[in-house]
Amino acid sequence: MVSKSPSLYYYQYITFLLIKIFILTHLIFIHKANSCCNNSTITSLIPPNEILSSLQTLSLEGNLSLKNNENTAKDFGNIYHFPPLAVLHPKTVSDISKTIKHVYDIGSASKLKIAARGHGHSLQGQSQAYGGLVISMESLQGGEMKVHAEEFPYVDVFGGELWINILHGTLKHGLAPKSWTDYLHLSVGGTLSNGGISGQAFRHGPQISNIFQLEVVTGKGEVITCSKDQNADLFHGVLGGLGQFGIITRARISLEPAPKMVKWIRVLYSQFSLFAKDQKYLISLENTFDYIEGFVIINRSGILNSWRLSFSPKDPLQASQFNSDGRIFYCLEIAKYFNPNETELMNQSVDHLLSRLSYIPPTLFLSEVTYVEFLDRVHASEKKLRAKGLWEVPHPWLNLLIPKSDIHDFAEEVFDKILNGINNGPILIYPLNQTRYI
């Protein structure tokens, strides 16, 4: 399916460009692609009686739901709907281990698919299991979040925990994870099974580069602890492995001191070459912004007026005279973290960095928000879209990693030719540094 909006990444050291076709970040435990069929070919949802009976004999602390599982037959993509045979709501990791081992022991003759589901943000049915078993990982959220605030701080969380909860939990200790996704209402296991990328990735790498240790249930039902030094093959296979090497049931996530405030900035470019040059320049600096991202604006009028709800223009008069009708612009979105007692030094640093950039002067917009408001910014947009009935709609989506050597040709062919005049969706651009990957 063709998406209605692309997005780009550009980076100095980067050899990649990530293209996202919708505003949020991908995810949830993508375990096994459903290769069954579309709904028109579904003839029966009733599995062989022996499989159903065997699942019901399992001794679990949680429960196995055989009815009213419609919610697990949909996801954020809202394109594919694959009803499962049953849904496991585990209370313990042992519940997951027993279930996986049981299915493994049955053998391949059962044809039973298993998919782990976090918050249901997969896009093409990956967290669904047609005629199979869905494991609801959010049932494990009741476990205690353990923060280690000494040297090399970290937090231990269950795989079904949401990043937004981790943010609030670690902030109580003055700490926070280093690398995020744009949207925080996603499960740990889901993003770590994919990668986890946002504007901090140029410095810290994706989320999978900031993990000390994992607990994984393998396809045989084994519960294995792994890290870079212990069961390293499994560790590296599971991180970004799309759920094909096991289910993440616990993660130890690296933390850093958390700021209280964020200087949030947007500027526009009319030329992709200048936009890319400035992204490349900023990520090459030792002392630079803490968040560097961007997006493409195609055929949208009054873009600066819409920003005024959240941002203040540096020059209101010039901004009011700016016309974006029928043109392609590239927005550089950047942010600087700070604490209230660092405001003056922060502003000096921001002014210096901005003075080296080649953006269109009237389009400089700035805002100061709390750290939580900045990180949870997409959720604010989600609530507005839900109120308008525009959230639970089909979300065609495309992510691309593009070498920096090809990015200019890509921009010319895709933005200037293919999408010019027809696109109305968000196109996100993330600069990535290959050396920051695990």
N, C-alpha and C positions, 0 to 999 in steps of 0.2 A: 504494500500500500504506500502511496506517495504521501509524504507528510507535507503540511502546508507551511512549515517554517524550518529553516536550518539554523545551525549555530556553529561558531568557529573558535579555534584556539590558535594563539600565536605566541611563540616563545623564543628567546635567544638561543638557549641551549637545547631547546626542545627539538625532538625529532617527531613530535606528535601534535595533532590538532584534533580536539574532541568536538564533535558536532552533535548538538542536541536539538531535537525537533520540537520538544515542548518545554514549558518553563521549569518543570521540576526535575528532580534527579531520579534515575532509574531505580529499580531494585527488586526487592525481597528475595529471599532465598530462592534463586532460580535453580531448581534441582534437576529437572529432566523435562526436555521439551515434549509437549504433547503432540504426537504425530498421528493422533487418532483420525479425526475427521471433523467436519463441521456439524452443527446441530441437525442439519437436514438428513444426515446419514446415521444418526443415532437411532438404534432400533430397540435397545433395552438398557436400563440402568441397573438391572438385577444381576449380580454376579453369581457364579456357581455357588450352590448352597454350602458346599464344604468350606469354601474360603470365608464366607460370611460366618459360619459356625465357629471356625477356628479363631477368627478375630475376637469373637465374643467370649472365648474361653480364657483370654489373657487376664492375668491377675495384675491390675494396675491401680495406682493411687489416684490417677486421673480417670477420665471416662472416654468411652468410644461412642460417638454420636452417629447413629445410622439414619436419622431423619432430620428434616428441617435444616439442611446444610446449604441452602441456596446461596448464602453469602460467600461461601468458598468457591462458588462457580463463577465468580467475577473478580476483576482486578481493576487497577487504575487505568489500564489501557482501554477497558470497556469495549473490546472488540471480539474477544473469544470468551465463551462461557461453557466450561467443561464440568458437569456435575460429578462429584466423587461418589464412591461407594460408601465411604465412611470418613469421619473426621476424628482424629485423636486430639483430645485436650489434655496434654500431660501436666502433671503436677511436679514431676521430678525428671531428671535426666534418665533415670532408670526406666521410666515409662517409655521413653523414646528408644532406648537401647533394646528393651525387651521386644518392642513392636518390630523394629528393624530386623532383629535377629530371627524373629518368628517368620517374617516374610522371606528372609533369606533362606531359611531352612525349608520353606515350602518349595522353593526352586523356581526356575524361570517358567515352568509350565503354567504357573498361576497367571502370568502376564500382568501382575498387579503393579501398577505404577505408584510411587510414593513421592510426594512433594512437600517440602517444608514451607510454611506460609508465615510470614511475619505480619506486616501491616497491609499486605495485599497490594503493593505498588509495582508489581511486575506489569509488563505491557502487552504481552502476547500469550497469556495463559501459562506462563512458566511456573507460577505458584499454585496452579490448579492440577488436578490429577483425574482425568476422565476415567470413570469406572474404577478408580483406585483409592488411595488413602492420602488424605491431607493431614499434616501434622501442624496444629495451630501453635506456633512458637510463643505467641503472646501469653499463653497460659503459664509460662515460666517466669513471668515478670514479678511474681511475688517474692522472689529471692532478694536477699539483702545486697545492696550496692556497697561494695567495700572499697574505700578510698585509702590509698597508702600515700601519705603526704610528706614522706621523708625525702632523702636524696633520690633522684630519678622517680618522681611521683607517678602513680598509675591508679587506675580504677578497675576493679573486677566486676563484670556484669554478665547476666545471662544473655543468651543470643537473641531472645525475643524482646529485650528492653529497647525502648525508643530513645533515639539520640536527644530528643528534647528533655526527657527525664534525666538523662545523664548530665546534660548541661546544668539543670537546676540542682541536681545532687552534688556535683563536683564544685559548683560555685559556693556552696556552704563552707567549703574548705579553702576558698580563694583560688581554686584551680579550674582548669577546663581542658578538654582535648585540643590538640594542636590543629588537626585537619578535620574539615566538616564536609557536608553536602549542602547544597543551597536550601534544601527542605529537610527539616529535622524530625518530622513525624514519620520516621522510618525506623525499621529495626536494625540493630547492630549486625545480626547475622545476615540480613539482606544486603546491606551496603558492603560488608566485608566479602560477601560472595561475588560482588561485582567489581568493586574498586573503591568507590567513594571519593568523588572529586568535586571541589569547589575552588574558590579564589585563593585559598591558602596553599593549594597543591604545588605551586611553583617553588615555595620555600620548604615545606615539610613533606612534600609528596602526597599521594592520595591517602585515604584512611588506612589502607592495607599496609602502608609503609610505617605506620605508627602503632603497631601491635607487638607486644612483648611475648604473649603466650595465648594459646587457644586450647579449649577442650572440644573435641570433635567426636561425634558418633559416626562410625564408618558404615559402609554398605553391608558389613557383616554384623553390625550391632555392637561392635567393640567401642568402648569409651577410652579415648586416647588423649593424653595431654601432649601438646607439641609446641615447639618454638624454633628459633633459628638454630639452636644447639641441641634440641631434643626432637627426634622424629621430624627432622627438617624437611624431608620430601613431602610429607603430609601437610606440614605447616604452609609451605609455599604452594602446594597444590590447592589447598582449600581457599587461601586468600586470593580472591579474584577468579576462583575456579568454577563459578556458576553452579555451585551445589553438586558438581559431578564427583567430588571426592569425599563427601561427607557433609554432615549437618553441624554447624557451629552452635554449640550449646553454652559456651562461656568464652569471654574474651577479656584479656588484660590489656588495657588501652593506655598509652602514654599520655601524660598530662603536662601542662605548663602553667605558670601563674596567669590568672585571668585578669584582663583589664576591666575597667568599669564603663568606659565610654568609647565611642567610635566616631571618628570624622569620616563621613560617607560622602563621596564625591562622584559626580557624573559630568563628562564632557563629550562633545561630539566631534566627529571628523567626517569630511566629505570624501576623503581619499583613503582607500584601504591601505595603501603603501605607508602613509603617515601613521595611521592607527597601529599597524603591525610594527612599525619601527619604534614607536613609543612603548608598546608592550614589551618588545624585545629589550629596549633600553632599561625599563624599570625593573625587570626581573634579573637583569645582570648586575644590579647594584647591591652592595652589602647592606646599606641603610636605605631602605625603600619602603613602600607601602606594605601593609600586612595582608592585604587582600587585593588581588588584581584579576579582573575578569572583564567581560565585555559582551556586547550583543549588537546585532545588526537590525537596523530599522529600515523597512522597505514600504514606501508608499503610505506613510502615516502622517496625517496633518495634525498640527497643534501639539506636537510632542512635548515642547517645553511647557506649555500651559498645563498639561497633565502632571508634569513633575512638581508643579508649585504646591501641590497638596502635601508633599513630603520634603521638598527641597527649597532653598532660597537661592535666587540667582545672584551672582556676584555683581552684575550690572543689570538691574531691572529694566532700564529703558532699552538697552540694546537687545535684551532677551525678548522683550515684547514685540520688537520689530523683526525678529527672526522668523523665516518662513520655511517650513519643512515639507510643504506639499509636493507630492510626486517625485521625491528624490530619495536616494539611498544614503543613509548615514550609518556611521559606526560609532557606537557609544563605548567609551572606556569607563568602566566602573571600578573605582578604587576606594580603599579605606585604610585609615590609620588608627590603630588602637592607642588609647591613652587613659591615664587617671586624672582626676580633677586638678591635682597639684602640678600636672605636667602640661597644662593647656598652652602656655606661652611657647614652650619649646616645641610642642607638637605643631602649632601653627607655623612656626618658623621653618620647621622641616617640610611641612606640606607646601608652603609657599616656594621654597627652594626647588622641590621636586616638580611642581607645576610649571615653574619658570623655564624648565628644560623641555617642555612638551610642545607639540605643534597642533593643538586642538583649535577649534574655532572659538575665539575669545568670548563672544556673547553667550556661549552655551555652557559656561562654567556654573554648575549648581552644587551647593554644599548643604550638608545637614549634620547635626550632632545628635546622636541617639545613644541609648544605653547599649551595652554589649549584647544583652538578651534581645532587645528590639531588632538589632541588626541581624543577628543570626537567625531569628525566627521571622524574618521579613516576608518570606513566601507564604507562611501560614496566614499572615494578615491578608494577603491577596486571595488565598483560598477561601477565607470566610466571606469575602465580598462576592466571589464567584458562586459560592454555595447559595448565598442569599438570592442570587439572580437565576439559580437553577442551571448554572453553566459549568459546574464542576464534574458531575457524574455524566460525562459525555465521552464519546470515543476520543482517544488520545493517540493518534498515530505518531510515531517517535523514531528518530534515527540518531545514533551516536557514531561518530567517525573519528578515528585517529589518523591525522594527516601529517606527513613529514613536512618540516618547514620549507624544504626545497620545492614543494609542490603547492604551498598555500596560496601564493599569488595567482597562479594559474587557476586554482580551484575557485578563488573568489571571483575572478573575472568571468569564468564560465557559468558558475552557479548563481552568484548574486546579480551580476550585470546582465545575464542573458536568460537563464532558466526561470529564476524567481522574480525578476523585475516586473513589478506591476500586478503580480498575482498573489503574493504572499501576505498573510495577515497574522501570522503566528510568531512567537518569540524564537530568536535564533541566538543561542548562547555560544560565547567564544572563551575558551579556557587555555591559557598558556601552561604547558607542562614541561618539566625538566626531567629528562630520562634518567639522570643521575640520582634523582630523588625517589625512584622506584625501588622496591625491595629486591 
